[in-house]
Amino acid sequence: MKEDDIFLINVQIAGLRLPLRVARKDEELYRKAEKLLVKYLDDYHQKFSQRPSEEILILVAYQLAVMLSKQEFADDIAPLAEKIQSLDNELKSLLSID
């Protein structure tokens, strides 16, 4: 990757400014991740205002890990679902011929 393809962005999370060097093509991904994390942090701070910030960070990390796990599971079964749909269509066409 060329040096021109990497540049510095700053993300702001929980009052912490993080300078990150990222590939230019991935900037949007990092910006969306920042917005998602800030949204969850804000939501959890409102719901659990009595909890320490460290606990809220753990809750948010766990929520995001659950979301990632669901996505990975969906990706794993997608080819199987397509094959089942294909077989179902084939069965329907065979049954309608009779």
mmCIF file as gemmi writes it, N, C-alpha and C atoms, coordinates in Angstrom:
data_model
loop_
_atom_site.group_PDB
_atom_site.id
_atom_site.type_symbol
_atom_site.label_atom_id
_atom_site.label_alt_id
_atom_site.label_comp_id
_atom_site.label_asym_id
_atom_site.label_entity_id
_atom_site.label_seq_id
_atom_site.pdbx_PDB_ins_code
_atom_site.Cartn_x
_atom_site.Cartn_y
_atom_site.Cartn_z
_atom_site.occupancy
_atom_site.B_iso_or_equiv
_atom_site.pdbx_formal_charge
_atom_site.auth_seq_id
_atom_site.auth_asym_id
_atom_site.pdbx_PDB_model_num
ATOM 1 N N . MET Axp A 1 ? 0.857 -1.176 0 1 0 ? 1 A 1
ATOM 2 C CA . MET Axp A 1 ? 0 0 0 1 0 ? 1 A 1
ATOM 3 C C . MET Axp A 1 ? 0.901 1.237 0 1 0 ? 1 A 1
ATOM 4 N N . LYS Axp A 2 ? 0.606 2.175 -0.862 1 0 ? 2 A 1
ATOM 5 C CA . LYS Axp A 2 ? 1.397 3.396 -0.948 1 0 ? 2 A 1
ATOM 6 C C . LYS Axp A 2 ? 1.164 4.27 0.269 1 0 ? 2 A 1
ATOM 7 N N . GLU Axp A 3 ? 2.163 5.063 0.602 1 0 ? 3 A 1
ATOM 8 C CA . GLU Axp A 3 ? 2.068 5.986 1.74 1 0 ? 3 A 1
ATOM 9 C C . GLU Axp A 3 ? 0.925 6.977 1.542 1 0 ? 3 A 1
ATOM 10 N N . ASP Axp A 4 ? 0.617 7.329 0.276 1 0 ? 4 A 1
ATOM 11 C CA . ASP Axp A 4 ? -0.476 8.263 -0.007 1 0 ? 4 A 1
ATOM 12 C C . ASP Axp A 4 ? -1.837 7.672 0.343 1 0 ? 4 A 1
ATOM 13 N N . ASP Axp A 5 ? -1.914 6.349 0.392 1 0 ? 5 A 1
ATOM 14 C CA . ASP Axp A 5 ? -3.179 5.687 0.69 1 0 ? 5 A 1
ATOM 15 C C . ASP Axp A 5 ? -3.495 5.668 2.18 1 0 ? 5 A 1
ATOM 16 N N . ILE Axp A 6 ? -2.517 6.011 3.019 1 0 ? 6 A 1
ATOM 17 C CA . ILE Axp A 6 ? -2.681 6.027 4.472 1 0 ? 6 A 1
ATOM 18 C C . ILE Axp A 6 ? -2.716 7.481 4.924 1 0 ? 6 A 1
ATOM 19 N N . PHE Axp A 7 ? -3.683 7.805 5.778 1 0 ? 7 A 1
ATOM 20 C CA . PHE Axp A 7 ? -3.698 9.157 6.317 1 0 ? 7 A 1
ATOM 21 C C . PHE Axp A 7 ? -4.251 9.159 7.728 1 0 ? 7 A 1
ATOM 22 N N . LEU Axp A 8 ? -4.103 10.278 8.39 1 0 ? 8 A 1
ATOM 23 C CA . LEU Axp A 8 ? -4.467 10.409 9.796 1 0 ? 8 A 1
ATOM 24 C C . LEU Axp A 8 ? -5.89 10.934 9.931 1 0 ? 8 A 1
ATOM 25 N N . ILE Axp A 9 ? -6.69 10.225 10.74 1 0 ? 9 A 1
ATOM 26 C CA . ILE Axp A 9 ? -8.007 10.736 11.097 1 0 ? 9 A 1
ATOM 27 C C . ILE Axp A 9 ? -8.062 10.807 12.621 1 0 ? 9 A 1
ATOM 28 N N . ASN Axp A 10 ? -8.953 11.609 13.133 1 0 ? 10 A 1
ATOM 29 C CA . ASN Axp A 10 ? -9.155 11.706 14.568 1 0 ? 10 A 1
ATOM 30 C C . ASN Axp A 10 ? -10.58 11.286 14.879 1 0 ? 10 A 1
ATOM 31 N N . VAL Axp A 11 ? -10.712 10.35 15.807 1 0 ? 11 A 1
ATOM 32 C CA . VAL Axp A 11 ? -12.037 9.957 16.268 1 0 ? 11 A 1
ATOM 33 C C . VAL Axp A 11 ? -12.156 10.364 17.732 1 0 ? 11 A 1
ATOM 34 N N . GLN Axp A 12 ? -13.374 10.709 18.122 1 0 ? 12 A 1
ATOM 35 C CA . GLN Axp A 12 ? -13.654 11.159 19.477 1 0 ? 12 A 1
ATOM 36 C C . GLN Axp A 12 ? -14.623 10.181 20.12 1 0 ? 12 A 1
ATOM 37 N N . ILE Axp A 13 ? -14.154 9.473 21.158 1 0 ? 13 A 1
ATOM 38 C CA . ILE Axp A 13 ? -14.985 8.477 21.829 1 0 ? 13 A 1
ATOM 39 C C . ILE Axp A 13 ? -14.842 8.668 23.334 1 0 ? 13 A 1
ATOM 40 N N . ALA Axp A 14 ? -15.982 8.87 23.99 1 0 ? 14 A 1
ATOM 41 C CA . ALA Axp A 14 ? -16.025 9.018 25.453 1 0 ? 14 A 1
ATOM 42 C C . ALA Axp A 14 ? -15.05 10.086 25.952 1 0 ? 14 A 1
ATOM 43 N N . GLY Axp A 15 ? -14.976 11.185 25.223 1 0 ? 15 A 1
ATOM 44 C CA . GLY Axp A 15 ? -14.11 12.275 25.629 1 0 ? 15 A 1
ATOM 45 C C . GLY Axp A 15 ? -12.642 12.069 25.301 1 0 ? 15 A 1
ATOM 46 N N . LEU Axp A 16 ? -12.335 10.978 24.661 1 0 ? 16 A 1
ATOM 47 C CA . LEU Axp A 16 ? -10.953 10.667 24.304 1 0 ? 16 A 1
ATOM 48 C C . LEU Axp A 16 ? -10.761 10.853 22.805 1 0 ? 16 A 1
ATOM 49 N N . ARG Axp A 17 ? -9.778 11.655 22.447 1 0 ? 17 A 1
ATOM 50 C CA . ARG Axp A 17 ? -9.449 11.883 21.036 1 0 ? 17 A 1
ATOM 51 C C . ARG Axp A 17 ? -8.405 10.858 20.638 1 0 ? 17 A 1
ATOM 52 N N . LEU Axp A 18 ? -8.728 10.086 19.6 1 0 ? 18 A 1
ATOM 53 C CA . LEU Axp A 18 ? -7.828 9.034 19.133 1 0 ? 18 A 1
ATOM 54 C C . LEU Axp A 18 ? -7.351 9.332 17.717 1 0 ? 18 A 1
ATOM 55 N N . PRO Axp A 19 ? -6.083 9.648 17.542 1 0 ? 19 A 1
ATOM 56 C CA . PRO Axp A 19 ? -5.555 9.8 16.188 1 0 ? 19 A 1
ATOM 57 C C . PRO Axp A 19 ? -5.241 8.422 15.612 1 0 ? 19 A 1
ATOM 58 N N . LEU Axp A 20 ? -5.763 8.138 14.45 1 0 ? 20 A 1
ATOM 59 C CA . LEU Axp A 20 ? -5.573 6.831 13.819 1 0 ? 20 A 1
ATOM 60 C C . LEU Axp A 20 ? -5.053 6.996 12.402 1 0 ? 20 A 1
ATOM 61 N N . ARG Axp A 21 ? -4.125 6.139 12.037 1 0 ? 21 A 1
ATOM 62 C CA . ARG Axp A 21 ? -3.667 6.097 10.639 1 0 ? 21 A 1
ATOM 63 C C . ARG Axp A 21 ? -4.451 4.969 9.959 1 0 ? 21 A 1
ATOM 64 N N . VAL Axp A 22 ? -5.189 5.348 8.937 1 0 ? 22 A 1
ATOM 65 C CA . VAL Axp A 22 ? -6.041 4.37 8.256 1 0 ? 22 A 1
ATOM 66 C C . VAL Axp A 22 ? -5.869 4.475 6.75 1 0 ? 22 A 1
ATOM 67 N N . ALA Axp A 23 ? -6.214 3.409 6.083 1 0 ? 23 A 1
ATOM 68 C CA . ALA Axp A 23 ? -6.224 3.428 4.621 1 0 ? 23 A 1
ATOM 69 C C . ALA Axp A 23 ? -7.359 4.345 4.165 1 0 ? 23 A 1
ATOM 70 N N . ARG Axp A 24 ? -7.096 5.131 3.184 1 0 ? 24 A 1
ATOM 71 C CA . ARG Axp A 24 ? -8.094 6.08 2.682 1 0 ? 24 A 1
ATOM 72 C C . ARG Axp A 24 ? -9.399 5.366 2.313 1 0 ? 24 A 1
ATOM 73 N N . LYS Axp A 25 ? -9.291 4.179 1.755 1 0 ? 25 A 1
ATOM 74 C CA . LYS Axp A 25 ? -10.489 3.436 1.347 1 0 ? 25 A 1
ATOM 75 C C . LYS Axp A 25 ? -11.313 2.979 2.553 1 0 ? 25 A 1
ATOM 76 N N . ASP Axp A 26 ? -10.713 2.935 3.739 1 0 ? 26 A 1
ATOM 77 C CA . ASP Axp A 26 ? -11.41 2.476 4.944 1 0 ? 26 A 1
ATOM 78 C C . ASP Axp A 26 ? -11.911 3.611 5.831 1 0 ? 26 A 1
ATOM 79 N N . GLU Axp A 27 ? -11.713 4.852 5.423 1 0 ? 27 A 1
ATOM 80 C CA . GLU Axp A 27 ? -12.098 5.975 6.281 1 0 ? 27 A 1
ATOM 81 C C . GLU Axp A 27 ? -13.577 5.931 6.659 1 0 ? 27 A 1
ATOM 82 N N . GLU Axp A 28 ? -14.443 5.701 5.694 1 0 ? 28 A 1
ATOM 83 C CA . GLU Axp A 28 ? -15.884 5.669 5.972 1 0 ? 28 A 1
ATOM 84 C C . GLU Axp A 28 ? -16.222 4.592 7.006 1 0 ? 28 A 1
ATOM 85 N N . LEU Axp A 29 ? -15.578 3.445 6.909 1 0 ? 29 A 1
ATOM 86 C CA . LEU Axp A 29 ? -15.785 2.363 7.865 1 0 ? 29 A 1
ATOM 87 C C . LEU Axp A 29 ? -15.433 2.811 9.288 1 0 ? 29 A 1
ATOM 88 N N . TYR Axp A 30 ? -14.309 3.483 9.441 1 0 ? 30 A 1
ATOM 89 C CA . TYR Axp A 30 ? -13.887 3.965 10.76 1 0 ? 30 A 1
ATOM 90 C C . TYR Axp A 30 ? -14.818 5.055 11.278 1 0 ? 30 A 1
ATOM 91 N N . ARG Axp A 31 ? -15.281 5.92 10.406 1 0 ? 31 A 1
ATOM 92 C CA . ARG Axp A 31 ? -16.214 6.98 10.824 1 0 ? 31 A 1
ATOM 93 C C . ARG Axp A 31 ? -17.549 6.383 11.276 1 0 ? 31 A 1
ATOM 94 N N . LYS Axp A 32 ? -18.053 5.391 10.535 1 0 ? 32 A 1
ATOM 95 C CA . LYS Axp A 32 ? -19.305 4.733 10.925 1 0 ? 32 A 1
ATOM 96 C C . LYS Axp A 32 ? -19.148 4.008 12.256 1 0 ? 32 A 1
ATOM 97 N N . ALA Axp A 33 ? -18.005 3.358 12.439 1 0 ? 33 A 1
ATOM 98 C CA . ALA Axp A 33 ? -17.745 2.651 13.695 1 0 ? 33 A 1
ATOM 99 C C . ALA Axp A 33 ? -17.725 3.637 14.866 1 0 ? 33 A 1
ATOM 100 N N . GLU Axp A 34 ? -17.128 4.788 14.657 1 0 ? 34 A 1
ATOM 101 C CA . GLU Axp A 34 ? -17.108 5.831 15.699 1 0 ? 34 A 1
ATOM 102 C C . GLU Axp A 34 ? -18.533 6.253 16.057 1 0 ? 34 A 1
ATOM 103 N N . LYS Axp A 35 ? -19.353 6.522 15.058 1 0 ? 35 A 1
ATOM 104 C CA . LYS Axp A 35 ? -20.733 6.944 15.303 1 0 ? 35 A 1
ATOM 105 C C . LYS Axp A 35 ? -21.527 5.86 16.025 1 0 ? 35 A 1
ATOM 106 N N . LEU Axp A 36 ? -21.351 4.616 15.618 1 0 ? 36 A 1
ATOM 107 C CA . LEU Axp A 36 ? -22.062 3.508 16.248 1 0 ? 36 A 1
ATOM 108 C C . LEU Axp A 36 ? -21.659 3.368 17.718 1 0 ? 36 A 1
ATOM 109 N N . LEU Axp A 37 ? -20.381 3.424 17.978 1 0 ? 37 A 1
ATOM 110 C CA . LEU Axp A 37 ? -19.891 3.297 19.346 1 0 ? 37 A 1
ATOM 111 C C . LEU Axp A 37 ? -20.381 4.443 20.218 1 0 ? 37 A 1
ATOM 112 N N . VAL Axp A 38 ? -20.32 5.659 19.711 1 0 ? 38 A 1
ATOM 113 C CA . VAL Axp A 38 ? -20.8 6.824 20.467 1 0 ? 38 A 1
ATOM 114 C C . VAL Axp A 38 ? -22.292 6.708 20.744 1 0 ? 38 A 1
ATOM 115 N N . LYS Axp A 39 ? -23.057 6.228 19.766 1 0 ? 39 A 1
ATOM 116 C CA . LYS Axp A 39 ? -24.502 6.05 19.961 1 0 ? 39 A 1
ATOM 117 C C . LYS Axp A 39 ? -24.774 5.07 21.09 1 0 ? 39 A 1
ATOM 118 N N . TYR Axp A 40 ? -24.112 3.91 21.054 1 0 ? 40 A 1
ATOM 119 C CA . TYR Axp A 40 ? -24.32 2.921 22.111 1 0 ? 40 A 1
ATOM 120 C C . TYR Axp A 40 ? -23.846 3.439 23.469 1 0 ? 40 A 1
ATOM 121 N N . LEU Axp A 41 ? -22.739 4.121 23.5 1 0 ? 41 A 1
ATOM 122 C CA . LEU Axp A 41 ? -22.268 4.688 24.765 1 0 ? 41 A 1
ATOM 123 C C . LEU Axp A 41 ? -23.293 5.664 25.334 1 0 ? 41 A 1
ATOM 124 N N . ASP Axp A 42 ? -23.811 6.544 24.487 1 0 ? 42 A 1
ATOM 125 C CA . ASP Axp A 42 ? -24.825 7.505 24.941 1 0 ? 42 A 1
ATOM 126 C C . ASP Axp A 42 ? -26.078 6.789 25.449 1 0 ? 42 A 1
ATOM 127 N N . ASP Axp A 43 ? -26.544 5.792 24.697 1 0 ? 43 A 1
ATOM 128 C CA . ASP Axp A 43 ? -27.74 5.036 25.096 1 0 ? 43 A 1
ATOM 129 C C . ASP Axp A 43 ? -27.537 4.349 26.45 1 0 ? 43 A 1
ATOM 130 N N . TYR Axp A 44 ? -26.408 3.695 26.604 1 0 ? 44 A 1
ATOM 131 C CA . TYR Axp A 44 ? -26.154 2.969 27.846 1 0 ? 44 A 1
ATOM 132 C C . TYR Axp A 44 ? -25.909 3.923 29.024 1 0 ? 44 A 1
ATOM 133 N N . HIS Axp A 45 ? -25.287 5.07 28.766 1 0 ? 45 A 1
ATOM 134 C CA . HIS Axp A 45 ? -25.119 6.063 29.833 1 0 ? 45 A 1
ATOM 135 C C . HIS Axp A 45 ? -26.476 6.565 30.321 1 0 ? 45 A 1
ATOM 136 N N . GLN Axp A 46 ? -27.424 6.711 29.417 1 0 ? 46 A 1
ATOM 137 C CA . GLN Axp A 46 ? -28.765 7.149 29.816 1 0 ? 46 A 1
ATOM 138 C C . GLN Axp A 46 ? -29.487 6.054 30.599 1 0 ? 46 A 1
ATOM 139 N N . LYS Axp A 47 ? -29.395 4.816 30.149 1 0 ? 47 A 1
ATOM 140 C CA . LYS Axp A 47 ? -30.089 3.712 30.813 1 0 ? 47 A 1
ATOM 141 C C . LYS Axp A 47 ? -29.478 3.374 32.166 1 0 ? 47 A 1
ATOM 142 N N . PHE Axp A 48 ? -28.164 3.454 32.258 1 0 ? 48 A 1
ATOM 143 C CA . PHE Axp A 48 ? -27.451 3.023 33.461 1 0 ? 48 A 1
ATOM 144 C C . PHE Axp A 48 ? -26.587 4.145 34.023 1 0 ? 48 A 1
ATOM 145 N N . SER Axp A 49 ? -27.192 5.29 34.222 1 0 ? 49 A 1
ATOM 146 C CA . SER Axp A 49 ? -26.43 6.476 34.643 1 0 ? 49 A 1
ATOM 147 C C . SER Axp A 49 ? -25.734 6.28 35.987 1 0 ? 49 A 1
ATOM 148 N N . GLN Axp A 50 ? -26.222 5.369 36.817 1 0 ? 50 A 1
ATOM 149 C CA . GLN Axp A 50 ? -25.623 5.139 38.129 1 0 ? 50 A 1
ATOM 150 C C . GLN Axp A 50 ? -24.379 4.248 38.048 1 0 ? 50 A 1
ATOM 151 N N . ARG Axp A 51 ? -24.152 3.607 36.924 1 0 ? 51 A 1
ATOM 152 C CA . ARG Axp A 51 ? -23.024 2.679 36.759 1 0 ? 51 A 1
ATOM 153 C C . ARG Axp A 51 ? -21.742 3.439 36.406 1 0 ? 51 A 1
ATOM 154 N N . PRO Axp A 52 ? -20.603 2.901 36.808 1 0 ? 52 A 1
ATOM 155 C CA . PRO Axp A 52 ? -19.324 3.515 36.421 1 0 ? 52 A 1
ATOM 156 C C . PRO Axp A 52 ? -19.089 3.396 34.916 1 0 ? 52 A 1
ATOM 157 N N . SER Axp A 53 ? -18.318 4.309 34.377 1 0 ? 53 A 1
ATOM 158 C CA . SER Axp A 53 ? -18.031 4.329 32.939 1 0 ? 53 A 1
ATOM 159 C C . SER Axp A 53 ? -17.401 3.028 32.459 1 0 ? 53 A 1
ATOM 160 N N . GLU Axp A 54 ? -16.556 2.417 33.291 1 0 ? 54 A 1
ATOM 161 C CA . GLU Axp A 54 ? -15.912 1.167 32.899 1 0 ? 54 A 1
ATOM 162 C C . GLU Axp A 54 ? -16.946 0.068 32.648 1 0 ? 54 A 1
ATOM 163 N N . GLU Axp A 55 ? -17.96 -0.007 33.49 1 0 ? 55 A 1
ATOM 164 C CA . GLU Axp A 55 ? -19.008 -1.016 33.294 1 0 ? 55 A 1
ATOM 165 C C . GLU Axp A 55 ? -19.796 -0.742 32.023 1 0 ? 55 A 1
ATOM 166 N N . ILE Axp A 56 ? -20.062 0.514 31.758 1 0 ? 56 A 1
ATOM 167 C CA . ILE Axp A 56 ? -20.797 0.877 30.546 1 0 ? 56 A 1
ATOM 168 C C . ILE Axp A 56 ? -19.984 0.51 29.307 1 0 ? 56 A 1
ATOM 169 N N . LEU Axp A 57 ? -18.683 0.744 29.351 1 0 ? 57 A 1
ATOM 170 C CA . LEU Axp A 57 ? -17.824 0.362 28.226 1 0 ? 57 A 1
ATOM 171 C C . LEU Axp A 57 ? -17.86 -1.154 28.005 1 0 ? 57 A 1
ATOM 172 N N . ILE Axp A 58 ? -17.866 -1.917 29.093 1 0 ? 58 A 1
ATOM 173 C CA . ILE Axp A 58 ? -17.932 -3.374 28.974 1 0 ? 58 A 1
ATOM 174 C C . ILE Axp A 58 ? -19.275 -3.799 28.382 1 0 ? 58 A 1
ATOM 175 N N . LEU Axp A 59 ? -20.358 -3.18 28.83 1 0 ? 59 A 1
ATOM 176 C CA . LEU Axp A 59 ? -21.686 -3.497 28.287 1 0 ? 59 A 1
ATOM 177 C C . LEU Axp A 59 ? -21.754 -3.199 26.788 1 0 ? 59 A 1
ATOM 178 N N . VAL Axp A 60 ? -21.205 -2.063 26.391 1 0 ? 60 A 1
ATOM 179 C CA . VAL Axp A 60 ? -21.214 -1.687 24.969 1 0 ? 60 A 1
ATOM 180 C C . VAL Axp A 60 ? -20.353 -2.655 24.164 1 0 ? 60 A 1
ATOM 181 N N . ALA Axp A 61 ? -19.184 -2.986 24.673 1 0 ? 61 A 1
ATOM 182 C CA . ALA Axp A 61 ? -18.311 -3.938 23.975 1 0 ? 61 A 1
ATOM 183 C C . ALA Axp A 61 ? -19.02 -5.276 23.798 1 0 ? 61 A 1
ATOM 184 N N . TYR Axp A 62 ? -19.718 -5.708 24.848 1 0 ? 62 A 1
ATOM 185 C CA . TYR Axp A 62 ? -20.433 -6.973 24.778 1 0 ? 62 A 1
ATOM 186 C C . TYR Axp A 62 ? -21.567 -6.904 23.749 1 0 ? 62 A 1
ATOM 187 N N . GLN Axp A 63 ? -22.32 -5.814 23.753 1 0 ? 63 A 1
ATOM 188 C CA . GLN Axp A 63 ? -23.408 -5.637 22.783 1 0 ? 63 A 1
ATOM 189 C C . GLN Axp A 63 ? -22.882 -5.691 21.352 1 0 ? 63 A 1
ATOM 190 N N . LEU Axp A 64 ? -21.764 -5.025 21.099 1 0 ? 64 A 1
ATOM 191 C CA . LEU Axp A 64 ? -21.177 -5.028 19.76 1 0 ? 64 A 1
ATOM 192 C C . LEU Axp A 64 ? -20.655 -6.421 19.393 1 0 ? 64 A 1
ATOM 193 N N . ALA Axp A 65 ? -20.116 -7.169 20.376 1 0 ? 65 A 1
ATOM 194 C CA . ALA Axp A 65 ? -19.653 -8.528 20.117 1 0 ? 65 A 1
ATOM 195 C C . ALA Axp A 65 ? -20.832 -9.438 19.768 1 0 ? 65 A 1
ATOM 196 N N . VAL Axp A 66 ? -21.954 -9.252 20.433 1 0 ? 66 A 1
ATOM 197 C CA . VAL Axp A 66 ? -23.155 -10.031 20.115 1 0 ? 66 A 1
ATOM 198 C C . VAL Axp A 66 ? -23.609 -9.729 18.688 1 0 ? 66 A 1
ATOM 199 N N . MET Axp A 67 ? -23.619 -8.453 18.324 1 0 ? 67 A 1
ATOM 200 C CA . MET Axp A 67 ? -24.014 -8.07 16.966 1 0 ? 67 A 1
ATOM 201 C C . MET Axp A 67 ? -23.087 -8.712 15.936 1 0 ? 67 A 1
ATOM 202 N N . LEU Axp A 68 ? -21.798 -8.702 16.196 1 0 ? 68 A 1
ATOM 203 C CA . LEU Axp A 68 ? -20.825 -9.3 15.287 1 0 ? 68 A 1
ATOM 204 C C . LEU Axp A 68 ? -21.041 -10.805 15.183 1 0 ? 68 A 1
ATOM 205 N N . SER Axp A 69 ? -21.31 -11.449 16.306 1 0 ? 69 A 1
ATOM 206 C CA . SER Axp A 69 ? -21.567 -12.895 16.304 1 0 ? 69 A 1
ATOM 207 C C . SER Axp A 69 ? -22.802 -13.239 15.487 1 0 ? 69 A 1
ATOM 208 N N . LYS Axp A 70 ? -23.856 -12.44 15.632 1 0 ? 70 A 1
ATOM 209 C CA . LYS Axp A 70 ? -25.072 -12.67 14.838 1 0 ? 70 A 1
ATOM 210 C C . LYS Axp A 70 ? -24.771 -12.55 13.351 1 0 ? 70 A 1
ATOM 211 N N . GLN Axp A 71 ? -23.991 -11.541 12.992 1 0 ? 71 A 1
ATOM 212 C CA . GLN Axp A 71 ? -23.655 -11.329 11.583 1 0 ? 71 A 1
ATOM 213 C C . GLN Axp A 71 ? -22.825 -12.49 11.047 1 0 ? 71 A 1
ATOM 214 N N . GLU Axp A 72 ? -21.86 -12.954 11.83 1 0 ? 72 A 1
ATOM 215 C CA . GLU Axp A 72 ? -21.04 -14.084 11.394 1 0 ? 72 A 1
ATOM 216 C C . GLU Axp A 72 ? -21.887 -15.338 11.222 1 0 ? 72 A 1
ATOM 217 N N . PHE Axp A 73 ? -22.835 -15.551 12.131 1 0 ? 73 A 1
ATOM 218 C CA . PHE Axp A 73 ? -23.728 -16.705 12.022 1 0 ? 73 A 1
ATOM 219 C C . PHE Axp A 73 ? -24.562 -16.603 10.75 1 0 ? 73 A 1
ATOM 220 N N . ALA Axp A 74 ? -25.092 -15.427 10.478 1 0 ? 74 A 1
ATOM 221 C CA . ALA Axp A 74 ? -25.906 -15.23 9.271 1 0 ? 74 A 1
ATOM 222 C C . ALA Axp A 74 ? -25.069 -15.47 8.02 1 0 ? 74 A 1
ATOM 223 N N . ASP Axp A 75 ? -23.817 -15.016 8.042 1 0 ? 75 A 1
ATOM 224 C CA . ASP Axp A 75 ? -22.936 -15.234 6.895 1 0 ? 75 A 1
ATOM 225 C C . ASP Axp A 75 ? -22.635 -16.715 6.703 1 0 ? 75 A 1
ATOM 226 N N . ASP Axp A 76 ? -22.522 -17.456 7.809 1 0 ? 76 A 1
ATOM 227 C CA . ASP Axp A 76 ? -22.215 -18.877 7.729 1 0 ? 76 A 1
ATOM 228 C C . ASP Axp A 76 ? -23.369 -19.683 7.133 1 0 ? 76 A 1
ATOM 229 N N . ILE Axp A 77 ? -24.597 -19.289 7.429 1 0 ? 77 A 1
ATOM 230 C CA . ILE Axp A 77 ? -25.732 -20.082 6.954 1 0 ? 77 A 1
ATOM 231 C C . ILE Axp A 77 ? -26.29 -19.59 5.621 1 0 ? 77 A 1
ATOM 232 N N . ALA Axp A 78 ? -25.815 -18.476 5.121 1 0 ? 78 A 1
ATOM 233 C CA . ALA Axp A 78 ? -26.335 -17.934 3.864 1 0 ? 78 A 1
ATOM 234 C C . ALA Axp A 78 ? -26.201 -18.924 2.709 1 0 ? 78 A 1
ATOM 235 N N . PRO Axp A 79 ? -25.046 -19.551 2.486 1 0 ? 79 A 1
ATOM 236 C CA . PRO Axp A 79 ? -24.953 -20.525 1.381 1 0 ? 79 A 1
ATOM 237 C C . PRO Axp A 79 ? -25.915 -21.701 1.562 1 0 ? 79 A 1
ATOM 238 N N . LEU Axp A 80 ? -26.093 -22.151 2.793 1 0 ? 80 A 1
ATOM 239 C CA . LEU Axp A 80 ? -27.01 -23.247 3.068 1 0 ? 80 A 1
ATOM 240 C C . LEU Axp A 80 ? -28.451 -22.835 2.761 1 0 ? 80 A 1
ATOM 241 N N . ALA Axp A 81 ? -28.817 -21.633 3.148 1 0 ? 81 A 1
ATOM 242 C CA . ALA Axp A 81 ? -30.169 -21.141 2.876 1 0 ? 81 A 1
ATOM 243 C C . ALA Axp A 81 ? -30.419 -21.04 1.369 1 0 ? 81 A 1
ATOM 244 N N . GLU Axp A 82 ? -29.413 -20.603 0.624 1 0 ? 82 A 1
ATOM 245 C CA . GLU Axp A 82 ? -29.552 -20.513 -0.834 1 0 ? 82 A 1
ATOM 246 C C . GLU Axp A 82 ? -29.754 -21.903 -1.444 1 0 ? 82 A 1
ATOM 247 N N . LYS Axp A 83 ? -28.995 -22.878 -0.955 1 0 ? 83 A 1
ATOM 248 C CA . LYS Axp A 83 ? -29.12 -24.247 -1.473 1 0 ? 83 A 1
ATOM 249 C C . LYS Axp A 83 ? -30.494 -24.822 -1.15 1 0 ? 83 A 1
ATOM 250 N N . ILE Axp A 84 ? -30.982 -24.583 0.057 1 0 ? 84 A 1
ATOM 251 C CA . ILE Axp A 84 ? -32.32 -25.059 0.444 1 0 ? 84 A 1
ATOM 252 C C . ILE Axp A 84 ? -33.384 -24.421 -0.452 1 0 ? 84 A 1
ATOM 253 N N . GLN Axp A 85 ? -33.25 -23.14 -0.72 1 0 ? 85 A 1
ATOM 254 C CA . GLN Axp A 85 ? -34.205 -22.448 -1.588 1 0 ? 85 A 1
ATOM 255 C C . GLN Axp A 85 ? -34.174 -23.033 -2.994 1 0 ? 85 A 1
ATOM 256 N N . SER Axp A 86 ? -32.985 -23.325 -3.477 1 0 ? 86 A 1
ATOM 257 C CA . SER Axp A 86 ? -32.839 -23.918 -4.805 1 0 ? 86 A 1
ATOM 258 C C . SER Axp A 86 ? -33.505 -25.29 -4.862 1 0 ? 86 A 1
ATOM 259 N N . LEU Axp A 87 ? -33.262 -26.122 -3.845 1 0 ? 87 A 1
ATOM 260 C CA . LEU Axp A 87 ? -33.89 -27.443 -3.792 1 0 ? 87 A 1
ATOM 261 C C . LEU Axp A 87 ? -35.402 -27.338 -3.671 1 0 ? 87 A 1
ATOM 262 N N . ASP Axp A 88 ? -35.876 -26.376 -2.893 1 0 ? 88 A 1
ATOM 263 C CA . ASP Axp A 88 ? -37.316 -26.163 -2.745 1 0 ? 88 A 1
ATOM 264 C C . ASP Axp A 88 ? -37.947 -25.799 -4.089 1 0 ? 88 A 1
ATOM 265 N N . ASN Axp A 89 ? -37.303 -24.912 -4.816 1 0 ? 89 A 1
ATOM 266 C CA . ASN Axp A 89 ? -37.814 -24.527 -6.141 1 0 ? 89 A 1
ATOM 267 C C . ASN Axp A 89 ? -37.83 -25.722 -7.091 1 0 ? 89 A 1
ATOM 268 N N . GLU Axp A 90 ? -36.792 -26.541 -7.017 1 0 ? 90 A 1
ATOM 269 C CA . GLU Axp A 90 ? -36.724 -27.718 -7.872 1 0 ? 90 A 1
ATOM 270 C C . GLU Axp A 90 ? -37.848 -28.705 -7.529 1 0 ? 90 A 1
ATOM 271 N N . LEU Axp A 91 ? -38.075 -28.925 -6.237 1 0 ? 91 A 1
ATOM 272 C CA . LEU Axp A 91 ? -39.165 -29.792 -5.816 1 0 ? 91 A 1
ATOM 273 C C . LEU Axp A 91 ? -40.516 -29.266 -6.276 1 0 ? 91 A 1
ATOM 274 N N . LYS Axp A 92 ? -40.726 -27.975 -6.135 1 0 ? 92 A 1
ATOM 275 C CA . LYS Axp A 92 ? -41.997 -27.38 -6.57 1 0 ? 92 A 1
ATOM 276 C C . LYS Axp A 92 ? -42.203 -27.584 -8.046 1 0 ? 92 A 1
ATOM 277 N N . SER Axp A 93 ? -41.164 -27.397 -8.835 1 0 ? 93 A 1
ATOM 278 C CA . SER Axp A 93 ? -41.319 -27.583 -10.288 1 0 ? 93 A 1
ATOM 279 C C . SER Axp A 93 ? -41.568 -29.041 -10.644 1 0 ? 93 A 1
ATOM 280 N N . LEU Axp A 94 ? -40.941 -29.955 -9.939 1 0 ? 94 A 1
ATOM 281 C CA . LEU Axp A 94 ? -41.168 -31.381 -10.173 1 0 ? 94 A 1
ATOM 282 C C . LEU Axp A 94 ? -42.583 -31.788 -9.781 1 0 ? 94 A 1
ATOM 283 N N . LEU Axp A 95 ? -43.065 -31.273 -8.691 1 0 ? 95 A 1
ATOM 284 C CA . LEU Axp A 95 ? -44.416 -31.607 -8.228 1 0 ? 95 A 1
ATOM 285 C C . LEU Axp A 95 ? -45.493 -31.007 -9.11 1 0 ? 95 A 1
ATOM 286 N N . SER Axp A 96 ? -45.232 -29.87 -9.707 1 0 ? 96 A 1
ATOM 287 C CA . SER Axp A 96 ? -46.242 -29.255 -10.553 1 0 ? 96 A 1
ATOM 288 C C . SER Axp A 96 ? -46.344 -29.911 -11.93 1 0 ? 96 A 1
ATOM 289 N N . ILE Axp A 97 ? -45.35 -30.675 -12.324 1 0 ? 97 A 1
ATOM 290 C CA . ILE Axp A 97 ? -45.349 -31.376 -13.613 1 0 ? 97 A 1
ATOM 291 C C . ILE Axp A 97 ? -46.365 -32.512 -13.564 1 0 ? 97 A 1
ATOM 292 N N . ASP Axp A 98 ? -46.465 -33.184 -12.447 1 0 ? 98 A 1
ATOM 293 C CA . ASP Axp A 98 ? -47.39 -34.337 -12.324 1 0 ? 98 A 1
ATOM 294 C C . ASP Axp A 98 ? -48.743 -33.9 -12.638 1 0 ? 98 A 1
